[in-house]
């Protein structure tokens, strides 16, 4: 009877009992703080500010942010909504916008109110590109009116789109009541406007326009960029605003260890544009030396392994080098996401083994992984005798 029981047990083990899946075991630290301690940034006073870095996203704010008039920085949202609905490539001028009597009336009204305007005439034709240049370079309030009507049929309908887009972007302290930022009821904060600026600069045409010192328009002729800090401290855009205090939403291209990185920032509530430009440059100069490029992962490094219960082992290897921009004191999170494997036949080395997920700021990378060694199924003896 005992012999029969043993035979039955062996037969069950070999023929019926499945080979168990083998889980992966990660060997990387799940969270690591980046090296160093960030020094205090030169926040403007009076005023408020926030800064960010390409790939990393938000870095810090002055901590005293309250919704305040966005002024002409609101035109960045106007341009973004237009470009998302009527996309342009760098080589394209886009459709034609016919200037109407209503556009001329808006120009005259805004001009009489001593607002920032771009001259237009009834019957004039502006391409979409020219209209965006007129909006963003000399900061024509009347052009915001023209674009809003052209895009949505009315300013009211267009402002609804602006607020909807702000909500989608998580700009929870922002409210638009007009397309130009002429109203003191169009409000935002530096952190909210940073989100807008980083999104807007992904539009190649917008980034191209805000980097221009001047443009030529059919009636207005040569118009010049209100952002006269262009080119200083690496500044490549994006928009000024004044009338309720001076604001500056900016992007600056800097070089760190041979890599080009974009620093973003927004200062609000400064007494003059000169003061806003000086505050922006002070933040750029303070941030650049604190940024570092670090090799966070090297190719063919083991980040985990498969340990076979019947004996045998295969490391799980990274497949590429990963260089990250780092700011002191941020948290790098890593997670090995390799599937459990059921081994019924030999698995060769170099087989795909999931990914290593790496998160640092706005970085969210999935690095492909492979096995280092061949993995073999269990032998007959193990299958027969396992407990």
RODO-2510 file (C-alpha; in nm, 4 decimals, decimal comma):
residues 387
     n   res          X          Y          Z
     1     x     0,0000     0,0000     0,0000
     2     x     0,2837     0,2415     0,0900
     3     x     0,4512     0,1729    -0,2428
     4     x     0,1270     0,2511    -0,4238
     5     x     0,0868     0,5769    -0,2311
     6     x     0,4426     0,6832    -0,3119
     7     x     0,3938     0,5918    -0,6780
     8     x     0,0704     0,7885    -0,6896
     9     x     0,2372     1,0881    -0,5278
    10     x     0,5262     1,0766    -0,7743
    11     x     0,2892     1,0414    -1,0677
    12     x     0,0809     1,3370    -0,9432
    13     x     0,3934     1,5484    -0,9032
    14     x     0,5230     1,4672    -1,2492
    15     x     0,2133     1,4478    -1,4684
    16     x    -0,0525     1,6611    -1,2999
    17     x     0,1008     1,9143    -1,0674
    18     x     0,1887     2,2298    -1,2678
    19     x     0,5316     2,3866    -1,2704
    20     x     0,4994     2,6951    -1,0495
    21     x     0,5562     3,0397    -1,2007
    22     x     0,8820     3,1990    -1,0926
    23     x     0,8469     3,5603    -0,9712
    24     x     1,1064     3,8284    -1,0306
    25     x     1,2853     3,9838    -0,7375
    26     x     1,3934     4,3469    -0,7653
    27     x     1,7296     4,4548    -0,6288
    28     x     1,7191     4,8332    -0,6761
    29     x     1,6339     5,0852    -0,4068
    30     x     1,2683     5,1771    -0,4354
    31     x     1,3340     5,5401    -0,3400
    32     x     1,6542     5,7444    -0,3333
    33     x     1,7077     6,1129    -0,2627
    34     x     1,9149     6,3029    -0,5159
    35     x     2,2431     6,4348    -0,3802
    36     x     2,2916     6,7726    -0,2188
    37     x     2,0755     7,0387    -0,0612
    38     x     1,9279     7,3104    -0,2780
    39     x     2,0276     7,6605    -0,1772
    40     x     1,7592     7,9242    -0,1254
    41     x     1,6554     8,0905    -0,4484
    42     x     1,6457     8,4713    -0,4815
    43     x     1,2693     8,5143    -0,4732
    44     x     1,1508     8,8610    -0,5751
    45     x     1,0222     9,1043    -0,3166
    46     x     0,7687     9,2428    -0,3639
    47     x     0,5992     8,9882    -0,5837
    48     x     0,5762     8,6117    -0,6085
    49     x     0,7397     8,3500    -0,8278
    50     x     0,7699     7,9838    -0,9171
    51     x     1,0260     7,7860    -1,1161
    52     x     1,0433     7,4564    -1,3038
    53     x     1,2860     7,2596    -1,5205
    54     x     1,2240     7,0663    -1,8402
    55     x     1,1698     6,6942    -1,7673
    56     x     1,1689     6,7517    -1,3903
    57     x     0,8690     6,9849    -1,3845
    58     x     0,7877     7,2048    -1,0843
    59     x     1,0834     7,2808    -0,8571
    60     x     0,9800     7,5459    -0,6048
    61     x     0,7780     7,8599    -0,5418
    62     x     0,8188     8,1668    -0,3272
    63     x     0,5352     8,0398    -0,1086
    64     x     0,3307     8,3596    -0,1076
    65     x     0,1252     8,2965    -0,4200
    66     x    -0,2231     8,4405    -0,4430
    67     x    -0,4339     8,4813    -0,7573
    68     x    -0,3438     8,8152    -0,9145
    69     x    -0,4097     8,9791    -1,2514
    70     x    -0,2336     8,7786    -1,5212
    71     x    -0,2394     9,0735    -1,7650
    72     x    -0,1039     8,9910    -2,1112
    73     x     0,0433     8,6582    -1,9981
    74     x    -0,3162     8,5390    -2,0513
    75     x    -0,2457     8,5615    -2,4257
    76     x    -0,0364     8,2461    -2,3951
    77     x    -0,3591     8,0563    -2,3266
    78     x    -0,5259     8,2354    -2,6179
    79     x    -0,2473     8,1211    -2,8491
    80     x    -0,2455     7,7681    -2,7073
    81     x    -0,6208     7,7203    -2,7575
    82     x    -0,5972     7,8498    -3,1156
    83     x    -0,3011     7,6273    -3,2019
    84     x    -0,4528     7,3163    -3,0452
    85     x    -0,7720     7,3651    -3,2451
    86     x    -0,6087     7,4931    -3,5641
    87     x    -0,2610     7,3358    -3,5615
    88     x     0,0295     7,4856    -3,7539
    89     x     0,3648     7,3423    -3,8489
    90     x     0,6719     7,5636    -3,8572
    91     x     0,6651     7,5852    -4,2363
    92     x     0,2961     7,6787    -4,2542
    93     x     0,1227     8,0171    -4,2532
    94     x    -0,2200     7,8674    -4,1902
    95     x    -0,5613     7,9887    -4,3049
    96     x    -0,6404     8,3550    -4,3722
    97     x    -0,8260     8,5754    -4,1237
    98     x    -1,0211     8,8659    -4,2769
    99     x    -1,0171     9,1837    -4,0675
   100     x    -1,3730     9,3149    -4,0246
   101     x    -1,5242     9,6469    -3,9202
   102     x    -1,5712     9,4981    -3,5733
   103     x    -1,1973     9,4270    -3,5554
   104     x    -1,1206     9,7849    -3,6536
   105     x    -1,3639     9,9142    -3,3907
   106     x    -1,1932     9,7006    -3,1246
   107     x    -0,8557     9,8379    -3,2320
   108     x    -0,9800    10,1958    -3,2036
   109     x    -1,1434    10,1356    -2,8654
   110     x    -0,8355     9,9640    -2,7200
   111     x    -0,6077    10,2306    -2,8639
   112     x    -0,8178    10,5082    -2,7082
   113     x    -0,7900    10,3263    -2,3748
   114     x    -0,4092    10,3287    -2,4171
   115     x    -0,3926     9,9504    -2,4309
   116     x    -0,1321     9,7540    -2,6239
   117     x    -0,2615     9,7335    -2,9830
   118     x    -0,1643     9,6377    -3,3365
   119     x    -0,3034     9,8549    -3,6160
   120     x    -0,5491     9,6802    -3,8503
   121     x    -0,7736     9,7912    -4,1396
   122     x    -1,1004     9,6530    -4,2691
   123     x    -1,0346     9,4057    -4,5479
   124     x    -0,6798     9,3331    -4,4338
   125     x    -0,5868     8,9685    -4,4471
   126     x    -0,3717     8,8113    -4,1768
   127     x    -0,2615     8,4515    -4,1852
   128     x    -0,3034     8,2540    -3,8640
   129     x     0,0738     8,2765    -3,8179
   130     x     0,0736     8,6549    -3,8594
   131     x    -0,2160     8,6921    -3,6168
   132     x    -0,0303     8,4875    -3,3562
   133     x     0,2808     8,6985    -3,4129
   134     x     0,0715     9,0128    -3,3630
   135     x    -0,0738     8,8633    -3,0448
   136     x     0,2491     8,7453    -2,8840
   137     x     0,5247     8,9793    -3,0064
   138     x     0,3877     9,3353    -2,9656
   139     x     0,1081     9,1935    -2,7445
   140     x    -0,1910     9,3266    -2,9358
   141     x    -0,5016     9,3205    -2,7169
   142     x    -0,7211     9,3792    -3,0225
   143     x    -0,5682     9,0743    -3,1921
   144     x    -0,6863     8,8568    -2,9010
   145     x    -1,0390     8,9830    -2,9838
   146     x    -0,9874     8,8963    -3,3526
   147     x    -0,8537     8,5469    -3,2842
   148     x    -1,1260     8,4702    -3,0298
   149     x    -1,4019     8,5601    -3,2769
   150     x    -1,2300     8,3739    -3,5600
   151     x    -1,1860     8,0588    -3,3541
   152     x    -1,5085     8,0411    -3,1525
   153     x    -1,7512     8,2896    -3,3084
   154     x    -1,7475     8,5168    -3,0033
   155     x    -1,5152     8,6255    -2,7263
   156     x    -1,7521     8,4763    -2,4686
   157     x    -1,7409     8,1333    -2,6318
   158     x    -1,3643     8,1517    -2,6635
   159     x    -1,3138     8,2485    -2,2979
   160     x    -1,5208     7,9433    -2,2047
   161     x    -1,2685     7,7343    -2,3992
   162     x    -0,9808     7,9047    -2,2178
   163     x    -1,1243     7,8217    -1,8771
   164     x    -1,1975     7,4641    -1,9825
   165     x    -0,8369     7,4194    -2,0955
   166     x    -0,7085     7,5725    -1,7724
   167     x    -0,9118     7,3225    -1,5729
   168     x    -0,7783     7,0345    -1,7847
   169     x    -0,4227     7,1505    -1,7127
   170     x    -0,4902     7,1650    -1,3384
   171     x    -0,4647     7,5449    -1,3193
   172     x    -0,6950     7,5571    -1,0179
   173     x    -0,6157     7,9183    -0,9200
   174     x    -0,6744     8,0635    -1,2662
   175     x    -0,9792     8,2374    -1,4106
   176     x    -1,0110     8,4005    -1,7512
   177     x    -1,2769     8,6626    -1,8191
   178     x    -1,1217     8,7961    -2,1409
   179     x    -0,8841     8,6746    -2,4117
   180     x    -0,6271     8,9538    -2,3781
   181     x    -0,5725     8,9818    -2,0033
   182     x    -0,6920     9,3424    -2,0089
   183     x    -0,9318     9,2790    -1,7191
   184     x    -0,8077     9,2664    -1,3619
   185     x    -1,0558     8,9799    -1,3150
   186     x    -0,8402     8,7554    -1,5353
   187     x    -0,6226     8,6131    -1,2603
   188     x    -0,3674     8,3396    -1,2016
   189     x    -0,0633     8,2454    -0,9939
   190     x     0,3017     8,1875    -1,0903
   191     x     0,2683     7,8098    -1,0401
   192     x    -0,0415     7,7918    -1,2600
   193     x     0,1179     8,0022    -1,5318
   194     x     0,4259     7,7765    -1,5225
   195     x     0,2023     7,4830    -1,6161
   196     x     0,0623     7,6861    -1,9033
   197     x     0,4047     7,7990    -2,0199
   198     x     0,5546     7,4500    -2,0252
   199     x     0,2568     7,3185    -2,2191
   200     x     0,2566     7,6093    -2,4632
   201     x     0,6282     7,5793    -2,5409
   202     x     0,5669     7,2273    -2,6711
   203     x     0,3916     7,3959    -2,9616
   204     x     0,6793     7,4474    -3,2044
   205     x     0,5175     7,7456    -3,3771
   206     x     0,4486     7,9229    -3,0486
   207     x     0,8048     7,8609    -2,9289
   208     x     0,9316     7,9975    -3,2598
   209     x     0,7195     8,3128    -3,2333
   210     x     0,8068     8,4046    -2,8752
   211     x     1,1775     8,3751    -2,9604
   212     x     1,1454     8,6407    -3,2341
   213     x     1,2607     8,9946    -3,1645
   214     x     1,0321     9,1406    -3,4320
   215     x     0,7904     9,0566    -3,7126
   216     x     0,6460     9,2296    -4,0180
   217     x     0,2686     9,2602    -4,0585
   218     x     0,0698     9,3792    -4,3616
   219     x    -0,0654     9,7068    -4,2153
   220     x     0,1180     9,7566    -3,8869
   221     x     0,4559     9,6980    -4,0527
   222     x     0,7468     9,6073    -3,8270
   223     x     0,6425     9,5207    -3,4724
   224     x     0,8820     9,4499    -3,1869
   225     x     0,8805     9,2058    -2,8990
   226     x     0,7827     9,3522    -2,5632
   227     x     1,0119     9,0886    -2,4119
   228     x     1,3327     9,2856    -2,4549
   229     x     1,5164     9,0446    -2,2253
   230     x     1,5314     8,7908    -2,5090
   231     x     1,8791     8,6440    -2,5395
   232     x     1,9869     8,7532    -2,1928
   233     x     2,0637     8,4746    -1,9419
   234     x     1,9580     8,2284    -2,2130
   235     x     1,5986     8,3605    -2,2235
   236     x     1,4079     8,2238    -2,5251
   237     x     1,0558     8,3588    -2,4415
   238     x     0,7749     8,3502    -2,3526
   239     x     0,5411     8,6420    -2,2468
   240     x     0,5283     8,9631    -2,0489
   241     x     0,2267     9,1225    -1,8843
   242     x     0,1835     9,4646    -1,7304
   243     x    -0,0811     9,7126    -1,6269
   244     x    -0,1584     9,5666    -1,2833
   245     x     0,2040     9,5180    -1,1848
   246     x     0,4610     9,3551    -1,4090
   247     x     0,4570     8,9808    -1,4804
   248     x     0,7000     8,7704    -1,6788
   249     x     0,6487     8,4069    -1,7780
   250     x     0,9862     8,2975    -1,9104
   251     x     1,1844     8,0088    -2,0534
   252     x     1,5635     8,0013    -2,0642
   253     x     1,7915     7,7553    -2,2398
   254     x     2,0986     7,6623    -2,0358
   255     x     2,3777     7,4096    -2,0813
   256     x     2,4579     7,1586    -1,8078
   257     x     2,7370     6,9061    -1,8685
   258     x     2,6901     6,9386    -2,2422
   259     x     2,3123     6,8888    -2,2273
   260     x     2,0626     7,1622    -2,3151
   261     x     1,8042     7,2139    -2,0432
   262     x     1,5164     7,4597    -2,0277
   263     x     1,4506     7,6496    -1,7069
   264     x     1,0959     7,7831    -1,6756
   265     x     0,9786     8,0485    -1,4376
   266     x     0,7125     8,3058    -1,3685
   267     x     0,7378     8,6217    -1,1640
   268     x     0,4281     8,8275    -1,0826
   269     x     0,3498     9,1563    -0,9144
   270     x     0,6793     9,3369    -0,9774
   271     x     0,6710     9,7171    -1,0028
   272     x     0,8154     9,7368    -1,3567
   273     x     0,9082     9,5093    -1,6447
   274     x     1,2735     9,5901    -1,5812
   275     x     1,2298     9,4573    -1,2279
   276     x     1,0525     9,1485    -1,3606
   277     x     1,3325     9,0798    -1,6080
   278     x     1,5948     9,1269    -1,3360
   279     x     1,4084     8,8864    -1,1047
   280     x     1,3853     8,6276    -1,3806
   281     x     1,7557     8,6480    -1,4597
   282     x     1,8476     8,6220    -1,0907
   283     x     1,6467     8,2995    -1,0644
   284     x     1,8061     8,1544    -1,3798
   285     x     2,1582     8,2342    -1,2603
   286     x     2,0857     8,0807    -0,9185
   287     x     1,9316     7,7639    -1,0589
   288     x     2,1817     7,6710    -1,3294
   289     x     2,4725     7,5690    -1,1011
   290     x     2,2385     7,3550    -0,8894
   291     x     2,1309     7,1415    -1,1846
   292     x     2,3286     6,8285    -1,2631
   293     x     2,3217     6,5519    -1,5213
   294     x     2,3582     6,2175    -1,3443
   295     x     2,3836     5,8678    -1,4883
   296     x     2,1030     5,7127    -1,2910
   297     x     2,1329     5,3730    -1,4619
   298     x     2,3978     5,2043    -1,6746
   299     x     2,3467     4,9510    -1,9503
   300     x     2,3652     4,5830    -1,8520
   301     x     2,3361     4,6489    -1,4786
   302     x     2,1411     4,3895    -1,2783
   303     x     1,8252     4,5392    -1,1311
   304     x     1,6709     4,2107    -1,0206
   305     x     1,6777     3,8369    -1,0784
   306     x     1,4848     3,5174    -1,1323
   307     x     1,5735     3,2570    -0,8661
   308     x     1,4626     2,9108    -0,9751
   309     x     1,3416     2,6829    -0,6939
   310     x     1,4960     2,3816    -0,8709
   311     x     1,8326     2,5586    -0,8912
   312     x     1,9479     2,8174    -1,1359
   313     x     1,9540     3,1920    -1,1587
   314     x     1,9286     3,4703    -1,4144
   315     x     1,9896     3,8368    -1,3523
   316     x     1,7481     4,0884    -1,4969
   317     x     1,9515     4,3496    -1,6840
   318     x     1,8916     4,7063    -1,7969
   319     x     1,9251     4,7588    -2,1711
   320     x     2,0353     5,1218    -2,1901
   321     x     2,2112     5,4028    -2,0119
   322     x     1,9817     5,6553    -1,8438
   323     x     2,1031     6,0102    -1,7825
   324     x     1,8700     6,2329    -1,5806
   325     x     1,8593     6,5990    -1,4928
   326     x     1,8680     6,6237    -1,1145
   327     x     1,7825     6,8949    -0,8657
   328     x     1,9114     6,8488    -0,5092
   329     x     1,6797     6,6759    -0,2648
   330     x     1,4296     6,5253    -0,5083
   331     x     1,3157     6,1631    -0,4747
   332     x     1,3938     5,9059    -0,7445
   333     x     1,1504     5,6145    -0,7299
   334     x     1,2228     5,2832    -0,9028
   335     x     1,0142     4,9717    -0,9503
   336     x     1,1069     4,6481    -1,1281
   337     x     0,8018     4,5409    -1,3250
   338     x     0,8998     4,1989    -1,4513
   339     x     0,6408     3,9264    -1,5003
   340     x     0,6438     3,5941    -1,3230
   341     x     0,7452     3,3275    -1,5752
   342     x     0,6290     2,9700    -1,6168
   343     x     0,9170     2,7693    -1,7576
   344     x     0,8091     2,4716    -1,9635
   345     x     1,0928     2,5017    -2,2119
   346     x     1,4304     2,6742    -2,2191
   347     x     1,4197     3,0529    -2,2238
   348     x     1,7277     3,1984    -2,3953
   349     x     1,9396     3,4778    -2,2547
   350     x     1,8411     3,8216    -2,3778
   351     x     1,4701     3,7475    -2,3457
   352     x     1,2508     4,0487    -2,2677
   353     x     1,1839     4,0669    -1,8934
   354     x     0,9544     4,3630    -1,8408
   355     x     1,0647     4,7137    -1,7474
   356     x     1,2268     4,9168    -1,4747
   357     x     0,9961     5,2122    -1,4042
   358     x     1,1852     5,5251    -1,2983
   359     x     1,0058     5,8370    -1,1698
   360     x     1,1806     6,1643    -1,0885
   361     x     0,9734     6,4788    -1,1025
   362     x     0,7996     6,4699    -1,4412
   363     x     1,0279     6,1915    -1,5619
   364     x     0,8316     5,8669    -1,5875
   365     x     1,0492     5,6202    -1,7763
   366     x     1,0057     5,2513    -1,8539
   367     x     1,3473     5,0985    -1,9244
   368     x     1,3265     4,7621    -2,1070
   369     x     1,4877     4,4707    -1,9238
   370     x     1,6280     4,1383    -2,0439
   371     x     1,7489     3,8142    -1,8895
   372     x     2,1250     3,7684    -1,8498
   373     x     2,1337     3,3884    -1,8752
   374     x     1,9329     3,1100    -2,0256
   375     x     1,6654     2,9701    -1,7957
   376     x     1,5872     2,5996    -1,8060
   377     x     1,2814     2,4079    -1,6899
   378     x     1,3099     2,1743    -1,3938
   379     x     1,4527     1,8273    -1,4412
   380     x     1,2651     1,5014    -1,3847
   381     x     1,4077     1,4418    -1,0389
   382     x     1,2877     1,7799    -0,9053
   383     x     0,9466     1,7381    -1,0661
   384     x     0,9097     1,3939    -0,9123
   385     x     1,0355     1,4712    -0,5618
   386     x     0,9270     1,8326    -0,4914
   387     x     0,7292     1,8756    -0,1723
***
